[in-house]
Amino acid sequence: MNNGDCFESFFGGGLLFRSMLSCLGIFIVVAVLAGAGPSLAASPAADELVAMAKSAGKPVIADFGLGFCMQCKKQAEILKEIREAYGEKVIVRMVNVGKEQALTSRYEVELIPTLVFFDSAGTVVLKKVGPMRYDEIRNQLSRMGVK
């Protein structure tokens, strides 16, 4: 069997890949898509943001992103300024989409950065895909009654 025959012999012909690495990649993708992971819906962390807003009685801004994403880094800096400006009036929670998959799945985050704003009752009032400027965040907080 040469390197290109693994896909052909496994799937009965039709397509031919030229390297064992390609074949290995296909087998890994098939194994991952087969679903060997835990159910995300069962995770208690999925309600963490709602519980945080309700227990604190204040709005929560959830920043979904990754540490190495340039837009995420810029968003984090803006949110740091928001935290400094608003102090204890608002909770800012960073959510690492690579590590916190239950939260990412629950709020259907597909692109980063994504900001999700919760009111003090734990209700989502805005989900914004892409970075938000400082003034946009302040305007949203003002609409939510935060001064």
Residue, then its C-alpha position, 0 to 999 in steps of 0.5 A: m500500500n502506498n501513501g495515497d492508498c489509505f483513503e481509497s482502501f478505507f472508503g472503497g475508492g473514488l478519491l485519492f490523497r497523496s500523503m499519509l498526513s492527509c489521510l491521518g487528518i481525515f481520520i482525526v476529523v471523522a473521529v472528532l465529528a463522531g462526538a466523543g466529548p461531553s454534553l455542553a448543555a449539562s454544564p452548570a457553568a452555562d448559567e454562571l453569567v445569569a447567576m452572577a448578574k442576579s446575585a450581584g444585582k448589577p449588569v454584567i458584560a461578558d467578553f467572549g474572546l481569546g488571548f492571542c486574538m488582536q481584536c480581542k486584546k483591543q476589546a479587553e483594553i477598552l473593557k479595562e477602561i470601562r471597569e475603571a470608569y464604572g467601578e463596582k456598578v458593572i461586572v466585566r467577565m472575560v470568557n475564554v472561548g477555547k476553555e469555556q465551551a459551555l458558555t460559548s455554546r449557550y450564547e451561540v458565540e461564533l465569532i470573536p470578540t463578542l460582547v453579551f450584555f446582561d441586565s441586573a435580572g440576568t436577561v440578555v439585552l444585547k449581543k454584539v459580534g465584533p469589537m465595540r468602541y468605548d463610547e458604544i459600551r458607555n451608551q449601551l450601559s446608559r440605556m441599561g440605566v447605569k450612570 
